[in-house]
Amino acid sequence: MKQAGIAIGLFTVVFGGVHIANAVQVYRKEQRILYLLDERDHLRSLLNQSESK
């Protein structure tokens, strides 16, 4: 019974670690996408300004 508890504990630690790593990766990707969208909007506004002159 004790071995089962240890196995479950190890599984939880490993799986939890993987889950956290995935969550961090997703967060970073989202931040990157938001940054690129901001850049695109910024460049578009600069382009619009230069065209309207």
C-alpha positions in Angstrom: 0.0 0.0 0.0 2.8 2.3 0.9 4.5 1.7 -2.5 1.3 2.7 -4.3 1.2 5.9 -2.4 4.9 6.6 -3.4 4.1 5.8 -7.0 1.1 8.2 -7.0 3.3 10.8 -5.4 6.0 10.5 -8.0 3.5 10.5 -10.8 1.9 13.7 -9.5 5.3 15.4 -9.2 6.4 14.4 -12.7 3.1 15.1 -14.3 2.7 18.4 -12.4 6.2 19.4 -13.5 5.3 18.7 -17.2 2.0 20.5 -16.8 3.8 23.6 -15.4 6.4 23.5 -18.2 3.6 23.3 -20.8 1.7 26.2 -19.2 4.9 28.3 -19.2 5.5 27.6 -22.9 1.9 28.5 -23.8 2.2 31.7 -21.8 5.4 32.6 -23.5 3.9 31.9 -26.9 0.9 34.1 -26.1 3.1 36.9 -24.9 5.1 36.6 -28.2 1.9 36.7 -30.3 0.6 39.8 -28.4 4.0 41.5 -28.9 3.9 40.7 -32.6 0.3 42.0 -32.9 1.4 45.2 -31.1 4.3 45.6 -33.5 2.0 45.1 -36.5 -0.4 47.7 -35.3 2.4 50.1 -34.7 3.9 49.6 -38.1 0.4 49.9 -39.7 -0.2 53.2 -38.0 3.2 54.5 -39.1 2.4 53.4 -42.7 -1.0 55.1 -42.5 0.6 58.4 -41.3 3.2 58.4 -44.1 0.5 57.6 -46.7 -1.8 60.4 -45.5 1.0 63.1 -45.9 
